[in-house]
Amino acid sequence: MARIVILGGGFAGVVAAESLAQKLDKEHEITLIARQREFTFYPDLVRLAFGQCRTEDVFFDLEGALLAQRIRFIQAEIIAPDPLNDTVMIRENGHERHVPYDFLVMALGRRLAIEEVKGFQQHAHHLLSVGAALRFGEAVKNFKAGHAIIGACPETRLAVPVFETAFALDRALSERGERKAVNISLVLPEKFSANLGGEELASALQKALALHEINVVTDFPIDLISEKEIWARDNRRMPYDLLMLLPPFAGPDEAAYRGLTDETGFIQVGWDMKVRGARNVYAAGDCVSLLGPKMGHLAVLQGEIVAANLAAEIAGRQPEARYEHEIELIINEGGNDSLYLHKELWTGAPPVMHQGRFWSWAKQIHSHYWTRQHQLNPISKARS
Ligand SMILES: Cc1cc2nc3c(=O)[nH]c(=O)nc-3n(C[C@H](O)[C@H](O)[C@H](O)COP(=O)(O)OP(=O)(O)OC[C@H]3O[C@@H](n4cnc5c(N)ncnc54)[C@H](O)[C@@H]3O)c2cc1C
């Protein structure tokens, strides 16, 4: 009998757990540990901020979905794994204890390194949690005129919600008849194509932004935010009246100091998603040290690879499933300018790109399909 412990109940952890439950005999014990009983569907947070869906639509009953698939669930704060002793230290109901494992999967997501940009905490909105998205939504409702800056800080590693927010703001202001009183600037730390998989998507996106009169400022690495201005590292400044920025990303603190991470704290893995330097530890999702954007669909692919290789190891075989890094994204502009891109990052195969209203619908349908496929019920339904 093998005891498998999975840390994190996001895209990577859920997929790894479910896929293992399908592959392994019932004698093996799968446990998932996460802070919340709910799964958060992050790709819908822009829609949540703009009132296009409700809080109940982005939270799903994680515990119920796992239990239905014979996966144990522990709601606890993960303090740190101890790979030398094959245990994880957790805090559950105020008490600390060790959870032993034979195999560990780290799927802890990213850490928001807000402290790296001075003034971020006091002055900027972001939308990387449900609470933050709702607060930004309130600020949008009260914003009538002036300069709106939507952007990303250095090391953000996620572009989609920045563009979607700029388009959604343009649409909301137009519907309220207030668009003419507002300038919207989209501020990026690097050149335009960074974190978008290259030039293919960039030029279509630039045209769409110009059509919506959204001004684009590139190579503006924000390192200070004051009450009224954002500052770049070279002291250039821009005034704002409404500010939404994605903060820098870093690896999870829980994995630090174990010799498993790179210099920014992301966990180093090989082609099989096994953690470098660890005998029986795998990692998947935003917490791993791979170049390019951090995205939910990559977390899903990586979770599948982890499950396939772990199941092989438990059956006494060598890991053989190989992870291929790629980008697949939809930027939902809300209409005809919505964009789809699929690009393999390691094989050099030609990218596939499409544009049109269909991709706006496809994104919404995909989120419903994903949650249904993983037996995740909205919390409203789970609690009624
Ligand atoms: C606004 C927004 C829009 C996005 N849009 C898209 C999109 O369109 N397409 C796309 O592919 N991706 C998108 N993403 C990115 C996507 O959501 C992430 O890549 C994905 O959530 C990563 O999954 P994960 O499982 O690695 O981490 P997460 O989903 O962050 O899950 C981490 C899990 O670990 C748990 N955890 C962490 N630390 C602890 C601890 N100490 N103790 C207990 N539990 C802990 C958390 O509670 C959580 O359950 C978007 C993200 C945001 C924020």
The ligand as a Gaussian input file, in Angstrom:
#p B3LYP/6-31G(d) Opt

LIG

0 1
 C       -7.607000      36.406000     -12.824000
 C       -6.958000      35.183000     -13.406000
 C       -7.272000      34.781000     -14.698000
 C       -6.654000      33.641000     -15.248000
 N       -6.986000      33.271000     -16.524000
 C       -6.457000      32.121000     -17.028000
 C       -6.869000      31.659000     -18.310000
 O       -7.662000      32.284000     -18.995000
 N       -6.326000      30.488000     -18.763000
 C       -5.432000      29.763000     -18.022000
 O       -4.990000      28.697000     -18.484000
 N       -5.024000      30.204000     -16.810000
 C       -5.513000      31.343000     -16.294000
 N       -5.124000      31.779000     -15.056000
 C       -4.043000      31.068000     -14.362000
 C       -4.546000      29.863000     -13.574000
 O       -5.616000      30.199000     -12.747000
 C       -3.377000      29.303000     -12.751000
 O       -2.328000      29.006000     -13.618000
 C       -3.810000      28.054000     -12.002000
 O       -4.746000      28.403000     -11.004000
 C       -2.612000      27.336000     -11.380000
 O       -3.064000      26.166000     -10.759000
 P       -2.254000      25.523000      -9.533000
 O       -2.991000      24.288000      -9.153000
 O       -0.831000      25.423000      -9.880000
 O       -2.336000      26.619000      -8.374000
 P       -3.585000      27.242000      -7.623000
 O       -4.809000      27.216000      -8.458000
 O       -3.107000      28.573000      -7.139000
 O       -3.813000      26.275000      -6.375000
 C       -2.912000      26.240000      -5.286000
 C       -3.555000      25.454000      -4.160000
 O       -2.626000      25.314000      -3.091000
 C       -3.248000      25.705000      -1.871000
 N       -2.207000      26.215000      -0.968000
 C       -1.166000      27.007000      -1.276000
 N       -0.409000      27.222000      -0.178000
 C       -1.003000      26.549000       0.829000
 C       -0.709000      26.376000       2.218000
 N        0.368000      26.939000       2.788000
 N       -1.525000      25.611000       2.972000
 C       -2.627000      25.022000       2.427000
 N       -2.945000      25.151000       1.120000
 C       -2.154000      25.898000       0.340000
 C       -4.273000      26.761000      -2.288000
 O       -5.245000      26.942000      -1.277000
 C       -4.796000      26.108000      -3.561000
 O       -5.734000      25.107000      -3.228000
 C       -5.725000      32.904000     -14.488000
 C       -5.425000      33.307000     -13.181000
 C       -6.036000      34.433000     -12.643000
 C       -5.698000      34.827000     -11.227000

